[in-house]
Amino acid sequence: MAQPMGLTASDIEFAEATPEQRRISWELCSRKWAAPMSVDDYVEREQHMAEHELNRDGGCRYWVLYLKGYPRQVIASCETLRKPMFIADCAERRVREAHGYVVTNVYTNPTYRRQGMAAFLLRRVQERMDADSDCSVLYSDSGRSYYASLGWLPITSHQATLTLLPSTSSSPSTTPSTPPRRPQTRPLNLSELPDLCQKDIAHLTRTLTSLVTATAASNNNNTSICFLPTYAQISWHLARAKFDALKILPSTTMATTPLTVGAVTLPSQQGVAWACWSHDWRNKRLRVLRLAREGDSRVEGGAGKEDEVLEEVEEGSDVAVDETACVDVAALLEAAVAEARQWGFLEVVVWNPSDLVKMGCKSVGNALPDEVKVVFEQRVEGCVPSLRWKGGKVLAGVVWEENHGYCGC
């Protein structure tokens, strides 16, 4: 059948995808995102992830535009994941629980491109999301202007990249080129992650409440948002990375080499610090999802007390840095570097590192000058975080707290 071109609104239907339309959409998306997996493996992964705790029971909804009268002729598609969040409204002096959406897998069938089909789809999806959420976000790989024209305004975002330099050793890439320098870490067990996430969220609640209280006397009317680092959210990344590994790596490798999902420091008077990461097999990078401390202030985040101290130190004052915190961060990052090298990855990436995390990165670079190059930069092309408020409302002074790896999809 010849494909109609020059589509108008009367030629198309917008709907929540049927199971068959989901599969067709995944097959279309596989053209861009499947490699190095096969199309069948990619579709199987998406079906598998649809049953994950974060996705099931309406947590993820699948949307399509299709040619009227031809439901198998999918024109464009996307997915929306509904996630819990906190909104700290300094004008109202309160922190409230809310929900926001992450929009992902936006794709237009090549046959129908350059006709505004993705924009048409997303405007209809916005109407659905606005019915039961406060905001939506997406991570743009199409620059900053396209999604901004649809209401998703780019948020300034930075990242630290620890690039692994080629090893001078003749040993295989699965063997670290240097012995561990910080033995005070151990692998993170998946079974302990739910408890760590609960403690992390409890601390975020206290932190945001303190933020609102502290700004009450300053007439600060900023609004802060924070997607919660729940176990469902973090384990989603881990489950997808594990599925990819099972499809991409030889079965003998998976049987003999453990896939480490994070690291934990040994207990101290300050509690423990922990990191969780996911394996990006497609881009050969390890993405740090979360860095946090138990029983102490957070490792990541906005300008808290730790950041103020570090700024003073960098200016040459005599204020002492929390050496335990710095050592913990460096130890966790060094464990991440070792894991990345174990799998022949090219880099370790940390989104929006705090000053403390930056110091930890520098410490790793100084300790491993022949193995790791550390770069800090602003993200302006890939994975640019963008935010849209319900109804397209524009708010001044919005701060996205804790915009770290676990927030993405």
N, C-alpha and C positions, 0 to 999 in steps of 0.2 A: 504494500500500500504506500503510495506516495505520501510524504509527510507534509501536512499543511504548514505554510510559513505565514509570517505577518499576522500572528495571533492577536486576538482581542479578548476582552473579558468574557464575551459571550461564547468563546470557543473552549473555555477551560473550566475545570471544576477544582475547588479546594476542599480537602477533607483530611481527616485523620486516616492514616494508611491502614489498609487491610493487610493481613499477613502476606498475601501475595504481592501487594505493592511494596511492602517492606523489603521483601527479597529482591524485587526488581530494582528498588532504590539502592540496596547494598551492592548489587551487581554493577550498577552504574558508578557508584562511589569507588568501587574496587579499581577502576581504571586509574584513579589518582592515588589511592592510599593503600592498595593491597601489597605491593612489592615490599619485601621479597617473598611474601606469601603468594600462593595461588589464589585465584578468584574464589574457588570453592572453600578454601581455608578461611578466607576473609569473611565470606558469608556465614560460615560456621561459627566464627568468632563473634560476629554481631548477634547471632541467635543465642549463643552462649551467654553473652553479656546482658542480653535482654532479661535473663532470669536472675541477674545479680540483685542483691538487696537494694542497691541504689536505684535500679531501673524498674524493677517489677512493681506491680500494683499501681500503675500510673505514674511512677517516679520518672520514667522516661516516656515521652509521647513522640510519635512519628508522624510527620506531616508531608503531604504531597500536593502538587498540582498535576492534574492529568487531563488529557484531551477528552473533551466531552463526548460521551458515547463509547470511548475506548479506554477503560480503566487500566489496562496494561500499558498504555502509552504514557509513562511517567515523564513529566516535563521538568520538574524541579522537586527537590525534597530537602528536609532538614529534620533535626531532632532537638528536643528541649528536655533538659534534666532539671527537675525541681529540687531545690536544696534548702536546708534550714540556714538561717543567718541571724545575726544581730544587727540592729540599726540603733546607733547611739545618736540621738537627736539632742544636740546641745541647746537648741532654742527651747525645746520642751523639757530639758533637764531630765531625760530618762533614757534607759536602754530597753528596747523591746525586742521580743522574738518575732521573726518574720520569715518569709520564704522568697527566694529569688530563683530565676531560671538561668541556666547556661545553655546557650544556643550553639549547636555543633553540627558538623557534617552537612554544611550547606553546599548543595551541589545542583548544577543545572545540566540536563542532558545536552550534549554538544549540538544536537540537531536544532535546539531552540534557544541557543545563546544569542546575546545582544538584542533581546527583545523585552528586557525588563522583567523577565519571569521570576528571577530570584527576589527582586524587590517586591513584586506583587505577592509572592508567597510569604515573605517576611512580614509584610504589613498585615496580612491576615493572621499570621501567627502571633503578632504583637497583640491583636485584639483578644486572642485566647489567653495569652499569658497575663494580660492586665486584669483578667477576671479573678485571679486568685494569687497574685503575687505583688510585691512592691517594686521590683526592678528586674531587669535581665542583663546579662553580660555575655560577651563573646570574645574570643581571642582571634583577632584578624590576621590572616596571612595574605591579605590583599591590600596592605598599606593602611593608612589612617582615614582617607577621605570617603571611600565607598560606603562603609557602614555608618560613618558620621552623617552622611546625607540621609540615612534612614533612622537617625535618632540615637545611635550608639556612639557616644562621644569617647574619644580615646583618653585613657588615663596614663599619665607619665609612669613609666615602669623601667626598672633597671635589672641587670643580672650580673652575677659573677660567673665567669667561665674558667675552670681549671683545665687547661689543655694538656693532655698527656703527650710528652715529647717522646720521639722514637727511642726505644731502649737500645743501649749499646751492648747489651748482653746477647749472647747467641742462644739463650734459652727460649723456649716457646713463649708466645704472648700470654699463655694461661698461667705463667709463673711470674710473680712480681719481681722486678729487677733489683729491688732492695728489700732488706728485712724490715718488718714493722718497727717503727720508731716510737710508737705510743701503745704499749701493750695494755693500757688501762681501759680498753674497750672490748666488748664481746658482741657476737651477732645478736640482732634483735629477733626474738621469737614472735611469730605471728600471734600466738596465744596470749601474749601480754599486751598486745596493741590496744584491745578494747579499753582496758583499764587506764592506759596511758592517755588515750584520747579523751576519756571522761575527765581525768584530772586536768588535761590541757584546756578543755572547754570551761571547766570551773574557774580556772585561772583567767581565761579570757573574759568571763563574766565580771570578775572582780576588777580586772584592768579597765574595761570599758566603763564600768560604773565609776571608778576613780577618775577616769578621763572627763566624764560629764560633770562630776562634782568639782573638779579642779578648774573647769572653764566657766562655772556658774558665775563667778565674780568678775570675769573678764569680758562679758558681753560677746563671747565667741558663739556664733550661731552656725558653726560648721556641722555637717552631718557625716558621721563615720559609719561605714558598713563593714561587715566581717562575715564571710562564709565560714561555717563551723568546720573544724577539722575532725569530723566524725569518723568513726570506724568504717561506716558504710562508704564514705567518700574516699578515704585512703585505701581501703581494701579493694575498691573498684580498680584503681590504678594497678595494684599488685596482681589482681586476677587477670587483667588484660595482658600485662607483661608476661605472666606465667603461661597463658594460653599461646601467645606468640612464640615464646621459647620452645614450647612443645612441638610447634609446627615448623619452626625454622632450624632448630638445632638438631644434630643427630641424637638419637635416643641414647646412645652410649654416653654421650657427653652429659646429658641430663641425669643419667644414672650414677655417674661418678663425680660430678662437680656440683656442689650445692649452690643454689641460687639464693644469695643473701639479700634480704629486703631492707636491712638497716643495721644500725649499731647502737649500743648502749654503753655508757661509761660505767665503771665500777662505782658502787655506792660511796658517798663521802658525806661530810657534815652538811654540804649544800644539796644533798639529794643526788639524783642521777640526771644526766642529760642524754637525750636520744635523738637519733635521726632515722628517717625512713625515706627510701628512695625507690624509684621504678626504673626498669631497664627499657630504654628506647632502642629496640633492635633495628628499626628502620634507619635511624639516623646515627646509630652507634654512639649513643650518649647515655649517661646516667643522670637522671633528673631528681634532685633532692626535693621530696614532697613536703617535708616538715623537719624543722630543727626546734627542739624545745627542752626545757629543764623542768624537772620535778622537784618541788619544794623550794624553788627559787624563781627569780624573774625570768621572763622568756628570753630565748636566744634571738628569736626573730622579732620583727615588729617595728612599730613607729618609734618616734623619738622619746624613749623612756629614759629612766635614770642611767642605765648603762651607756646609752648613746651620749648623754651629756658628759659623763665622766671621760669617755673616750675622746670626745672633741677637745676637752681640756688637755688631755695628755698629748694629743697631736699638736696642740699649740705650744707645747713645751713646758707645761706647768708641772708641779711636783705631785699632783694627785695620782694616787696609785690605782692602777687598773685591777679589776677583779681577776687575778691571775688564774684562779681555778676555772672560772668561766671561759677564759681565753684558751686555756689548755684543753678543756673539754671540747670546745668547738673545733679546735685544730685536730684533736684526736678523732672526732667523728668525721671530719672532712678527709682526713688521711685514710680512714677506713673506707670512705666512698671512693677515693682514688685507687686504693688497692682492689676494690671490687670492679671498678671500671677496667683496670688493666687486666684483671682476671679474664675478662671477656673480650679483650681486644678493642675496647671502646676508645673513642677519640677524646672525650671530654666529660667533665662533671659540671652540671649547670645548677646554679642556685638563683631563684627569682627573688628580686627585691631584698638583697641582704642588708641587715642592720649593720651599724658600725662595728659591732662586736663580731659579726660573721665576716665582715671584710677583714678585720684583724686576724681572724682564724685562717682565712684564705691566704693572707700574706704570710702568716706563720708557716703554712704548708709549703708555699712557694719558696720561702727562705730555707726550710729544712730539706727540700728536694729540688734544688736549683737546676739539676740536670734532667729532671723528670717531669716537672710541672711548670707551666707558664700560666700566670694568673692575669686575667683581664677583667676590668669593670667597665660596663657600657650600658647605654640606654637602648631599650628595644624599640626600634622604629619601623621594622619590616615584619619579622615573623612573630606570631603570637602576641600581637599588640592588644592589651586588655582594653575593652570598651564597655561603657555602661550606659544603660537607658533606664530612666525612671518610668514608672507606670503612667500611662497616658501621654508620654512624651514630655513630661514636666522637666524643666531645667532648673537645677538647684546650684547655687554658688557654694564654693567651699566644701565640696564633697571629698572625703578622704577614704580610700579603700584600704582598710587595715588588713594585715596578714594575707596579702595577695601573693601567696606562695604556690609552689608546685601542685599541691593537693587541690587547688581551686580549679585547675584546668581539666580538660577532658580530651 
